[in-house]
């Protein structure tokens, strides 16, 4: 499934899909940050525009990387689908996310292999277009043996942890989804069925109710594969109210993995919708009835004793009491004992 960030519908490619995957994995990233991260993984210069048609601008480096990326992603996705077919915990959304994670780990190696192949072609004065994608894939020595049940469960938990609780409908994107088929009434030699639409709910998946166009592209009777090319479609005859996407299909007659202009057998168009005007606010609802009073709470504990107060002012002195007279009668009796006098108080 190919996708592109909202507002970047000029080209939908494996490269734009990588940028959209970064935004989905980390919603806090801006488009500029996500694009810079993909450039770093691909070893591309900051001046390169990942949203341009790298075929028409003759960017052979990015073109070859996109072809290899598409092949590696398809192999990883196929392996993951086979291993999760009977596991209800996985859906198309989670398998795509895991396949993109596997692909991201391979990007530096893919970039290095493509750069080497291009350098060798230029050194031998060979055409870059003639570089064999199959040879690069073979040289990568892809081994997805590490994708086992334990690995898939760990990756699924990561996806659940990083998935925001609500989808961001402000970041809707034009999305395509394709699947190969062996044969059909229209295509006895098999081909590709392409579904196109706008990811209205922002969940990163083209749901069945979001599909605006389904196109079957048949393989040729001589074994030529079918190709799809998407290009930006401005407002005009084919998209009256807003810009959109032109989808060109046809057989790869010269087997160069590029849909050349003379190979196009059909064009179809899907156009972006325009934002509707916000509706007026509804009338406020009536206030609800007052709730029942709650029961009284438990009495709190007694407080500590207060500090002793200061002493009061001394009272006035009382009146003097009456005098008491004591009558003393003294008799002096000569004492014969020790020559002392005794005093008797009567």
C-alpha positions, 0 to 999 in steps of 0.5 A: 500500500502506497501513501503520502502525507496530506497536501503532498499528492504530486507523487505517491511512491515508496519514498512518500510512503516512508515519510507517511509511516514516520508521521504515523509512528510518531504523531509529534513529528512535523512533516519537515522532521519526518522528511529529514529522518527519511533523507537521513536513512536513505543517505540523501542530501537535504536539498533533495525533494522526496515529493517530486517525480524522480522519474521525470527529473532523472533522479536515478539514485532515488528512482533505483532506491524506490524500486528496491524499497518496493521489492523489499517491502513486498517480500517482508509483507508477504512473509509477515502475512503468511506468519500471521494468517491465523492469528486474530491479534493481527490485522492488515494495519498492524502487518503493514506497520511491522513490514515498514519497521522491518524495511526501515531497518534495511534502508541504510543497507539498501542505500549503500548497495544502490549507491555502489551499483550506480557508481560501478555503472558510471565507472563502466560508462553503462546506463544507470537505467540498466542496473538490475534490481534483482542483482541488488536484491540478491546482493542484499542477501535478505533473510527474514528468519528473525520474523518469528512469533515472539518478534511479531508479538513484541512489534505488535505491542510497540504498535499498540503503545504508539497508537494514539487513542484517537485518529487525527482526521486533520492529517488525512492523506491520499492513499492507494492500496494494491494487490496482485491477482493470478487471474480474473475475467478481465485479466486472464494473465493476472495483474494488479488491482489498485484502490484509491481514496482519501484516508478520511479517518486518519488511521493510515489504512484505506478502509473499504468505505473510503475507496473512491476508485478501483482499477485493474491493471492486466499483465500482458500475454507476453509476460510483461508486468503491469505498472502504475504511475501516479502524478499530481492533477491540478484543478481543471478539467479533470478535478473541478473544485480541488486538486487530486491525483492522476493514475496512469496504468499500462504494461512495462513493454521495455521491462525497465520497471518504469511506466513510460508515456508510450506505455500508458493505456489508461488514465483515471483521476481521483480528486480531493474533497473540499472542506465543508463549512462548520455548522452552527452550535446546537442549543444548550440542553436543560440543566439536570436536577440537583443531586441528593445531599450526601450524608454527614461526615464523621466527627473529627478528633478533639483538638489539643489543649490550648496554652495557659492564659496569663495571670490576672491582676492582683486584687486590692489588699483587705482591711486591717484586723482588730487588735487582740490584748493579752493580759500577762500576770507575772509572779516572780518566785524565787527558785531554788533550782539552779538559781533561775527564774521561771516566768509563768504566763497566766 
